Amino acid sequence: MPNKYIGHIVEIIYMSKSGEFSQRKVRVSSVKDGIVRAVDKANGEWRTFVESNILAWQPVEGTA
């Protein structure tokens, strides 16, 4: 995930370590060494994602 998304809300499709898929809207806080830290917009909780397990991402329009 490019650093240009830091501070923006993106919608991601993610595969967990157990192979489960999820779709979330998150506000990206940092991208470093293959780890993405973000706040889940649905519940306000911090999440950590392995960048290689993010299968797709798309910026959510009208956010900054």
N, C-alpha and C positions, 0 to 999 in steps of 0.2 A: 504494500500500500504506500503510495507516494507521500512524502512529508507535506505536500501541499494541502492535504486533508486535515492537518492538525488544526483544531479549533472549529472544525466544521462537523455538521451532522451528515453521516453517510448511512445508507442501508446496506447491510452485509448479509451474505449467506455463508454460514460457517459450519465446519464439520468438527465435532468434538473428538477427543481422544478415543472415546468408545464407539465412534462412527455415526453418532446421531447428528442430524442436520438441524440448524435453527436459522431463522431469519430475524434480524434485529435492526433497529435504528439506534445508532450510538453517536455520541459526540467524542471525536478522537482527541485524546490528550497528548499522546506521545507515540512515536514509532522509533524503536531502537533495537538493534541486534536481533531482528526477526520477531520482536514482541510489540504488540499494539495494546496500549492502555486506553480505555475509553469508558464513558459513562453511558449505561443503558438508559435510553430515553423512556422506556416503559415503566421502570421502577426506580430510577435514580441511583442504582447500584454500580459500583466500579467493576469493570470486567477486564480480564487480561486474555488476549487472543494470540495464538501462535500465527504469525503472518502467513505461513505456508498453508494453514488450514482455512484461510479465508478464500472461499471459492469464487466469490464475486462481490464487487462493491460498486455503489453508485451514489453520487452526492444527492442529497435531498435538496430540491430547489427552494430558494428563498431563505436559506439559512447561512449564517456566518459565525 
